[in-house]
Amino acid sequence: MEVKLYVGNLAFSTTEDAIRSLFAQAGSVTEAALIKDRDTGVSRGFAFVTMSSQEEAQEAIKKFNGYTLDNRELRVNTARPKEESGRGGYGGNRDRDQRGSRRY
């Protein structure tokens, strides 16, 4: 079963290829996705790496959590599902005007 890992504290200069090559040392990497700002295209300093098995994922965590890459100490752990913020995008609380006063 594939396991997705969160890789944080990346240098902004770190590339997706560098991440893929590093994690390949722990096993088979099925996907490596460096997260970038949608407006600027600049790295946001974290990535998700999918390993092909639980054993390989645990090996990657053991090897690379605290590992120094591009002068940054990596944070590696099992990725958690994105939490719902409860905010539905634009709009916010529709019972209040822009100043926060109740509308009647």
N, C-alpha and C positions, 0 to 999 in steps of 0.2 A: 504494500500500500504506500502510495506517495505521501510525503510529509513536507509541508511548506514551512520554511524557516524565515524568521525576521532577522535581518542583518543591519544593525544600526551603528551610528557614530562613524560613518564612512567619510573620508576626505571628499571634498567636492570634485577633486580631480580623478578619483577612482573610476575606472571604466567597468562596464558590464562584463567585458572579456576577462578583466583581471579577477573579478569576483568569481566568474565561472571556472577559471583555471585554478584558483585557490581551493574552491569547494570540491573540485574534481579529485583532489588529493584524499578526500574522505569517502568517495564513492561516486556513483552515477548521478550527475546533475541533469534533471529533465527540463528545468527552466531556471533562468536567472533574469530577474527584472529589476533594473535600477530605476528607482522612482524619480521622475523629473517634474519640475514646475511646468504646468501646462502652458503658461504664458511665455516664459523665458527659455524653457528647455534646459535649465541648469539643474544639476542634481540636487535633490532635497536631503541628501546625506543618509539615505537608507535604501535597502533593497529587499526583495524576497527571492529566496532560492528554494527550489523544489528538489528534494532528494528522492530517489526511487524507492527507498525502504526506510522503515523506522530505525533499523540498526545503523544505516548510513547517516541518517539525520542525527542520531545520538552521538555518533563518532564525530560528525562535523561540529556539533555543539561543544563536545569535549575538547576538540583540537583548536577551535577558532574563537570561542568566547574568551575575550581577553587578549587575543592575538593582535600584534601590531602590524597594520597594513597602511602604507603611506603616512607614517608617523601618527596614526590614530589607533587607539585601542578599541577593537571591535566588540560589539554587544551582539551575541547570537543566542536566540532561543526559538522555541516553537512559536509559529505565528498564531495569533488569536484572531477570531473573526472580528471584523470591524463592528464597533458598537454603534447602535442607532442613537443619534443625538436627540431625537425627539423633535428636531426642527425640520420642517418640511421645505427647506430651501427658502425662497423669498416669502415674506409675509409675516412670519412670527405670530404674535398674538393678535388675532383679528378683532378682539373685543376692545382694543385700545387704539387710540390715535398715535401719531408719531411722537408725541411728548409723553406718552404713558398714561394719559388721562382716559377714563372710561368713556366710551361712546354710548349714547342712548338712542 
